[in-house]
Amino acid sequence: MRRTPAKSFQCEVVSEMVSITLRRSTVIGGSGKLFVQCSELDCQYVGANEPPCPLTLDLFAAEIQERMEQRRDE
């Protein structure tokens, strides 16, 4: 499966433009949950995807829908 391209996102937490990508966490023996990864590694909320972090899966809704449709067609 191809990687989802990065998107630019204006983050209010760090007050700057960051790069975000859709990723899947790795788990032994299967597929992990999807999450939004941010390029700002110094942010205290990096990897949390919980408030006050503004990153949610909704930012990649179209890409997630496309993945679901591809799986259905396989």
Secondary structure as GFF3:
##gff-version 3
##sequence-region A 1 74
A	DSSP	beta_strand	7	11	.	.	.	ID=ss1
A	DSSP	beta_strand	16	27	.	.	.	ID=ss2
A	DSSP	beta_strand	30	38	.	.	.	ID=ss3
A	DSSP	three_ten_helix	57	60	.	.	.	ID=ss4
A	DSSP	alpha_helix	61	73	.	.	.	ID=ss5
###
